Amino acid sequence: MPPAKKRTRSYDPAKTRAAVLAQFDHVRQGVLTLTPEQLALPTRLGEWTVRELAAHITMAVRSVIRGVAAPEPATRDLALLDWPLATRKYAGDVDHDTREIAEAAAETPGALAELYEETGRRLADVLVAAPDERLIVTRFGGVRLADFLVTRTVELIVHTDDLNAATGLDLPYDRQALAACTRLLADALAVKAPGGSVEVRVPPHAVVQCVEGPRHTRGTPPNVVETDPLTWIRLATGRTTWAEALSAARVHASGERADLSAHLPVLG
């Protein structure tokens, strides 16, 4: 019998919209406090400085604004669960565009702050007017607005964590944004490593089964991985390794199949 087709998890569109706005505002408030010296600090994202990271966050959000402003595409080219594995293809373009935005913002004092203020206003306006089912233009082709907004929770939560790590800020994580980010990345693991032999628990937000092998049906699963949301997000995006998380006791893994290192990260 073929394996059961995985169902796409449903997300409350109103909560997702509120989460995107809330998390972007947390980032905005933090970026406005950064000094030129802090903006020049390195990050864990290769050669990007904090300035480039901050610029990239506006780009990730402004992609919603641009997508809605463009004529509606004729076809839906990307489903929500396709997005995590599709991001690697566009890494070079993202880096190029990010550097352009950062360089332009560096030329004028206060330009980065103005960019954040304008982005926040325009995003709020767009999310009031655009319907959830509308297809919008993105790098990936036509995408449902409601689906694309879920991907923006990933961008915002992951890069809030990057910003905190680079600057020492303690920016908060909106609970709904953190939940959506955690769930999408957990579901992406189940797509990348399909199966039912390992149960991955990220309380209180997600539980998925993955990895080929004997399928668990009842009782305590023989292979269990459990961690907290931020550790899971760092694992899923390559910010930390499986070995590092185990060594720090941030992950608890039991069972002979509970080593997920071969399947991580799930997002480039």
C-alpha positions as a printed NumPy array, in Angstrom:
array([[  0.   ,   0.   ,   0.   ],
       [  1.464,   3.43 ,  -0.896],
       [  2.143,   5.818,   1.969],
       [ -0.643,   8.204,   2.865],
       [ -0.324,  11.615,   1.275],
       [  0.606,  14.259,   3.805],
       [ -1.985,  16.949,   4.297],
       [ -0.925,  20.568,   4.314],
       [ -1.424,  22.061,   7.758],
       [ -3.975,  24.854,   7.953],
       [ -3.107,  28.283,   9.325],
       [ -5.511,  30.955,  10.513],
       [ -4.992,  33.781,   7.976],
       [ -6.02 ,  36.532,  10.391],
       [ -3.583,  35.305,  13.034],
       [ -0.829,  34.99 ,  10.446],
       [ -1.352,  38.573,   9.254],
       [ -1.261,  39.854,  12.829],
       [  1.859,  37.805,  13.535],
       [  3.75 ,  39.175,  10.532],
       [  2.892,  42.747,  11.494],
       [  3.791,  42.173,  15.147],
       [  7.143,  40.515,  14.454],
       [  8.163,  43.111,  11.894],
       [  7.363,  45.811,  14.443],
       [  9.561,  44.081,  17.043],
       [ 12.419,  44.106,  14.527],
       [ 11.727,  47.706,  13.505],
       [ 11.927,  48.912,  17.089],
       [ 15.204,  47.076,  17.598],
       [ 16.829,  48.285,  14.382],
       [ 15.98 ,  51.893,  15.227],
       [ 18.183,  51.613,  18.348],
       [ 21.272,  50.348,  16.512],
       [ 24.346,  52.554,  16.296],
       [ 26.602,  52.726,  13.215],
       [ 29.08 ,  50.56 ,  15.109],
       [ 26.421,  47.908,  15.763],
       [ 25.284,  47.981,  12.136],
       [ 28.855,  47.17 ,  11.125],
       [ 29.066,  44.08 ,  13.352],
       [ 29.424,  40.65 ,  11.72 ],
       [ 26.602,  38.113,  11.744],
       [ 26.492,  34.335,  11.492],
       [ 25.315,  34.728,   7.888],
       [ 28.587,  34.566,   6.015],
       [ 29.838,  38.   ,   4.992],
       [ 26.675,  39.871,   5.925],
       [ 26.977,  42.557,   8.548],
       [ 24.087,  43.619,  10.761],
       [ 23.336,  46.326,   8.194],
       [ 22.861,  43.715,   5.469],
       [ 20.778,  41.554,   7.777],
       [ 18.546,  44.502,   8.628],
       [ 18.22 ,  45.361,   4.946],
       [ 17.324,  41.771,   4.109],
       [ 14.488,  41.736,   6.639],
       [ 12.864,  44.711,   4.913],
       [ 13.305,  42.972,   1.558],
       [ 11.616,  39.829,   2.847],
       [  8.618,  41.863,   3.96 ],
       [  8.511,  44.187,   0.979],
       [  8.188,  41.12 ,  -1.246],
       [  4.61 ,  40.925,   0.038],
       [  3.991,  44.55 ,  -0.905],
       [  5.488,  44.119,  -4.381],
       [  3.654,  40.875,  -4.924],
       [  0.265,  42.38 ,  -4.214],
       [  0.99 ,  45.501,  -6.263],
       [  1.839,  43.472,  -9.381],
       [ -0.858,  42.073, -11.696],
       [ -2.219,  38.785, -10.392],
       [ -0.425,  35.82 , -12.016],
       [ -2.44 ,  33.308, -13.986],
       [ -1.177,  30.218, -12.187],
       [ -0.248,  29.045,  -8.725],
       [  3.309,  27.775,  -9.11 ],
       [  4.294,  27.064,  -5.515],
       [  2.439,  25.386,  -2.651],
       [  3.313,  26.203,   0.936],
       [  5.252,  22.999,   1.626],
       [  7.303,  23.506,  -1.545],
       [  8.754,  26.775,  -0.265],
       [ 11.379,  25.606,   2.291],
       [ 13.203,  23.393,  -0.203],
       [ 12.875,  25.949,  -3.02 ],
       [ 14.761,  28.716,  -1.206],
       [ 18.243,  27.384,  -2.015],
       [ 17.711,  28.017,  -5.712],
       [ 17.447,  31.764,  -5.154],
       [ 20.181,  32.276,  -2.548],
       [ 22.464,  34.119,  -4.986],
       [ 19.741,  36.516,  -6.106],
       [ 18.746,  37.179,  -2.498],
       [ 22.341,  37.997,  -1.547],
       [ 22.739,  40.367,  -4.501],
       [ 19.508,  42.23 ,  -3.816],
       [ 20.208,  42.446,  -0.1  ],
       [ 23.603,  44.041,  -0.682],
       [ 22.091,  46.599,  -3.051],
       [ 19.518,  47.651,  -0.458],
       [ 22.13 ,  47.831,   2.302],
       [ 24.518,  49.91 ,   0.192],
       [ 21.764,  52.345,  -0.769],
       [ 20.677,  52.7  ,   2.862],
       [ 24.256,  53.315,   4.007],
       [ 24.623,  56.344,   1.73 ],
       [ 22.195,  58.555,   3.653],
       [ 21.971,  58.957,   7.444],
       [ 18.611,  57.76 ,   8.673],
       [ 17.783,  55.962,   5.427],
       [ 17.507,  52.552,   7.068],
       [ 15.118,  53.883,   9.7  ],
       [ 13.007,  55.53 ,   6.994],
       [ 12.971,  52.276,   5.04 ],
       [ 11.648,  50.422,   8.071],
       [  8.985,  53.027,   8.796],
       [  7.783,  53.083,   5.19 ],
       [  7.783,  49.285,   4.952],
       [  5.713,  48.951,   8.106],
       [  3.11 ,  51.452,   6.902],
       [  2.789,  49.937,   3.45 ],
       [  2.608,  46.385,   4.779],
       [ -0.221,  47.308,   7.133],
       [ -2.132,  48.91 ,   4.263],
       [ -1.664,  45.88 ,   2.01 ],
       [ -2.8  ,  43.412,   4.655],
       [ -5.994,  45.348,   5.249],
       [ -7.034,  45.256,   1.595],
       [ -5.703,  42.092,  -0.1  ],
       [ -7.74 ,  38.843,   0.125],
       [ -6.149,  35.641,   1.4  ],
       [ -6.771,  33.658,  -1.791],
       [ -5.223,  36.234,  -4.111],
       [ -2.264,  34.932,  -6.089],
       [  0.756,  37.2  ,  -5.854],
       [  3.995,  37.474,  -7.81 ],
       [  7.114,  36.199,  -6.003],
       [ 10.561,  34.866,  -6.913],
       [  8.977,  31.441,  -6.874],
       [  6.143,  32.281,  -9.258],
       [  2.51 ,  32.635,  -8.308],
       [  1.764,  31.975,  -4.624],
       [ -1.38 ,  32.374,  -2.517],
       [ -1.04 ,  35.449,  -0.32 ],
       [ -2.094,  33.473,   2.765],
       [  0.63 ,  30.889,   2.086],
       [  3.292,  33.483,   1.379],
       [  2.549,  35.228,   4.663],
       [  3.245,  31.985,   6.518],
       [  6.681,  31.917,   4.869],
       [  7.236,  35.477,   6.079],
       [  6.872,  34.302,   9.676],
       [  9.854,  32.041,   9.014],
       [ 11.899,  34.893,   7.556],
       [ 11.017,  37.185,  10.444],
       [ 11.54 ,  34.735,  13.307],
       [ 14.772,  33.288,  11.909],
       [ 16.273,  36.708,  11.241],
       [ 15.089,  38.14 ,  14.558],
       [ 17.135,  35.355,  16.128],
       [ 20.078,  36.231,  13.872],
       [ 19.776,  39.879,  14.883],
       [ 19.665,  39.043,  18.58 ],
       [ 22.72 ,  36.792,  18.218],
       [ 24.744,  39.451,  16.382],
       [ 23.884,  42.506,  18.455],
       [ 23.02 ,  41.289,  21.939],
       [ 19.502,  42.649,  21.562],
       [ 16.706,  40.708,  23.217],
       [ 13.95 ,  41.255,  20.693],
       [ 10.792,  39.271,  21.489],
       [  9.297,  36.529,  19.343],
       [  5.603,  36.919,  18.654],
       [  3.993,  33.685,  19.841],
       [  1.88 ,  33.169,  16.736],
       [  4.799,  33.925,  14.415],
       [  7.011,  31.52 ,  16.351],
       [  4.337,  28.824,  16.171],
       [  3.835,  29.194,  12.408],
       [  7.583,  29.204,  11.77 ],
       [  8.093,  26.099,  13.92 ],
       [  5.26 ,  24.205,  12.25 ],
       [  6.267,  24.992,   8.694],
       [  9.862,  23.923,   9.289],
       [  8.724,  20.744,  11.046],
       [  6.419,  19.901,   8.154],
       [  9.286,  20.608,   5.75 ],
       [ 11.354,  17.962,   7.537],
       [  8.512,  15.464,   7.071],
       [  8.498,  16.286,   3.344],
       [ 12.276,  16.02 ,   3.013],
       [ 12.518,  12.79 ,   5.027],
       [  9.137,  11.094,   4.557],
       [  8.22 ,   8.16 ,   6.757],
       [  6.823,   7.291,  10.141],
       [  9.661,   5.786,  12.159],
       [ 10.667,   8.935,  14.088],
       [  8.413,  11.294,  15.982],
       [  9.722,  14.854,  16.262],
       [  8.181,  16.901,  19.034],
       [  8.597,  20.657,  19.354],
       [  6.238,  21.561,  22.181],
       [  3.957,  23.364,  22.33 ],
       [  3.756,  23.977,  18.585],
       [  4.457,  20.89 ,  16.467],
       [  4.627,  17.103,  16.296],
       [  5.527,  15.328,  13.046],
       [  6.522,  11.851,  11.98 ],
       [  9.336,  11.374,   9.5  ],
       [ 12.185,   9.102,   8.28 ],
       [ 11.679,   5.807,   6.485],
       [ 11.315,   2.681,   8.582],
       [  8.751,   0.86 ,  10.696],
       [  5.72 ,   3.072,  11.217],
       [  4.649,   3.744,  14.786],
       [  0.924,   3.18 ,  15.397],
       [  0.248,   3.179,  19.141],
       [  1.9  ,   3.61 ,  22.525],
       [  5.245,   5.309,  23.054],
       [  7.141,   5.71 ,  19.749],
       [ 10.468,   3.82 ,  19.659],
       [ 12.289,   6.792,  18.102],
       [ 11.616,  10.234,  19.551],
       [ 13.289,  13.6  ,  19.111],
       [ 12.211,  16.498,  21.315],
       [ 13.463,  20.062,  21.482],
       [ 12.279,  23.622,  22.031],
       [ 11.088,  25.914,  19.22 ],
       [ 14.178,  28.115,  18.904],
       [ 16.565,  25.166,  18.958],
       [ 14.458,  23.441,  16.31 ],
       [ 14.468,  26.569,  14.141],
       [ 18.247,  26.864,  14.464],
       [ 18.666,  23.205,  13.515],
       [ 16.258,  23.471,  10.603],
       [ 18.053,  26.513,   9.195],
       [ 21.645,  25.456,   9.858],
       [ 22.305,  27.973,  12.613],
       [ 23.391,  25.129,  14.857],
       [ 24.334,  21.518,  14.184],
       [ 22.792,  18.326,  15.471],
       [ 25.971,  17.513,  17.397],
       [ 26.091,  20.963,  19.007],
       [ 22.453,  20.789,  20.086],
       [ 22.907,  17.3  ,  21.549],
       [ 26.076,  18.314,  23.371],
       [ 24.309,  21.305,  24.907],
       [ 21.361,  19.104,  25.925],
       [ 19.06 ,  21.224,  23.797],
       [ 17.825,  18.12 ,  21.984],
       [ 16.702,  14.847,  23.527],
       [ 16.843,  11.903,  21.114],
       [ 16.007,   8.272,  21.861],
       [ 15.951,   5.276,  19.559],
       [ 18.324,   3.923,  16.939],
       [ 16.729,   5.984,  14.147],
       [ 16.53 ,   9.257,  16.097],
       [ 19.634,  10.844,  14.57 ],
       [ 18.351,  13.6  ,  12.249],
       [ 21.757,  14.945,  11.222],
       [ 21.483,  13.524,   7.69 ],
       [ 18.245,  15.436,   7.12 ],
       [ 19.283,  18.849,   8.461],
       [ 19.076,  21.654,   7.657],
       [ 15.762,  21.756,   5.828],
       [ 16.029,  25.422,   4.866],
       [ 19.059,  26.828,   3.111]])
